[in-house]
Amino acid sequence: MAVARSRILDLVKVQCRIFSTIYNPEGIRTGNKVLRQRLRGPALAAYYPRRVVTFKDLKNAYPNLETWDDDEEDRLEHIQIMKSRGKGAPKKRRTAAESKKFAKKKKPAVTAPKSPTF
């Protein structure tokens, strides 16, 4: 003896109300599985250590304070040495005219002539 579909759907509806689940008789994808998961934001935020104060922060907070950052001084010295050897970063173009002035035109690819085959 088969039970009517409407009675089964009513039973499923009551079951969903009792167990606090979503009533979805057609089985449509709703994304509810993702929405029920725990939020990941707090766990990710707790994973990374808190940011500590840096020399840069101190300089910004107290511009009159005399600070000495050895790592930054070493970096600047290294950049100066590289520039003196001609190995530094290229200068930035400030205007569109400068960009066009120094842009090189592409030369067409030259192919070697094919030798005749006999």
C-alpha positions as CSV (number, residue, x, y, z in Angstrom):
1,M,0.0,0.0,0.0
2,A,1.6,3.2,-1.2
3,V,1.5,6.4,0.8
4,A,0.4,9.6,-1.0
5,R,3.2,12.0,-1.9
6,S,1.4,14.9,-0.3
7,R,1.4,13.0,3.1
8,I,5.1,12.3,2.8
9,L,5.9,15.9,2.0
10,D,3.8,17.0,5.0
11,L,5.7,14.6,7.2
12,V,9.1,15.9,5.8
13,K,7.9,19.5,6.5
14,V,7.0,18.7,10.1
15,Q,10.4,16.8,10.5
16,C,12.2,19.9,9.2
17,R,10.4,22.1,11.6
18,I,11.2,19.9,14.6
19,F,14.9,19.4,13.8
20,S,15.5,23.0,12.5
21,T,16.5,22.0,9.0
22,I,15.7,23.5,5.7
23,Y,12.6,22.2,3.9
24,N,13.7,21.5,0.3
25,P,11.5,18.8,-1.3
26,E,12.9,19.5,-4.9
27,G,16.5,19.1,-3.8
28,I,17.5,22.4,-5.2
29,R,21.1,23.6,-4.5
30,T,20.8,26.3,-1.9
31,G,24.3,26.6,-0.5
32,N,22.9,25.8,3.0
33,K,25.8,23.4,3.6
34,V,28.3,26.2,3.3
35,L,26.2,28.6,5.4
36,R,25.9,26.2,8.3
37,Q,29.7,25.8,8.6
38,R,31.6,27.7,11.3
39,L,33.0,31.0,10.4
40,R,36.7,30.9,9.5
41,G,37.6,34.6,10.1
42,P,38.3,34.4,13.9
43,A,40.4,31.2,13.5
44,L,42.5,32.7,10.7
45,A,42.9,36.0,12.6
46,A,44.1,34.1,15.7
47,Y,46.5,32.0,13.7
48,Y,48.8,34.9,12.6
49,P,50.7,36.7,15.4
50,R,49.8,40.2,16.3
51,R,51.7,43.0,14.5
52,V,54.4,44.5,16.6
53,V,55.7,48.1,16.4
54,T,58.4,48.8,13.8
55,F,60.9,51.5,13.3
56,K,58.7,52.9,10.6
57,D,55.7,53.2,12.9
58,L,57.9,55.0,15.5
59,K,59.1,57.4,12.9
60,N,55.6,58.2,11.8
61,A,54.3,58.5,15.3
62,Y,57.2,60.7,16.6
63,P,58.8,62.6,13.7
64,N,61.2,64.5,16.1
65,L,62.6,61.3,17.6
66,E,66.0,60.3,16.3
67,T,65.9,56.6,15.3
68,W,68.4,54.4,13.7
69,D,67.3,51.4,11.6
70,D,70.3,49.2,10.7
71,D,68.4,47.1,8.2
72,E,67.0,50.1,6.3
73,E,70.5,51.7,6.3
74,D,72.0,48.5,4.9
75,R,69.3,48.4,2.2
76,L,69.8,52.0,1.1
77,E,73.6,51.5,1.0
78,H,73.2,48.4,-1.1
79,I,70.9,50.3,-3.5
80,Q,73.5,53.1,-3.8
81,I,76.3,50.7,-4.6
82,M,74.2,48.9,-7.2
83,K,73.3,52.3,-8.8
84,S,76.9,53.3,-8.9
85,R,77.7,50.1,-10.8
86,G,74.8,50.8,-13.2
87,K,72.8,47.9,-11.9
88,G,70.0,49.9,-10.2
89,A,66.3,50.1,-11.0
90,P,65.4,52.1,-14.1
91,K,64.0,55.6,-13.6
92,K,60.3,56.0,-13.6
93,R,58.7,57.8,-16.5
94,R,56.8,60.8,-15.1
95,T,54.8,61.8,-18.2
96,A,53.3,60.0,-21.2
97,A,55.8,62.0,-23.5
98,E,58.8,60.5,-21.7
99,S,57.3,57.1,-22.0
100,K,56.9,57.5,-25.8
101,K,60.3,59.2,-26.2
102,F,62.2,56.2,-24.7
103,A,60.0,53.5,-26.1
104,K,61.9,51.4,-28.6
105,K,60.2,50.3,-31.8
106,K,60.1,46.6,-32.4
107,K,62.1,45.4,-35.3
108,P,60.5,42.8,-37.6
109,A,62.0,39.4,-37.2
110,V,64.6,38.6,-39.8
111,T,64.6,35.1,-41.2
112,A,67.4,33.5,-43.1
113,P,66.7,32.9,-46.8
114,K,65.9,29.3,-47.5
115,S,68.3,27.4,-49.6
116,P,66.9,26.0,-52.8
117,T,66.2,22.3,-52.7
118,F,66.9,20.2,-55.8
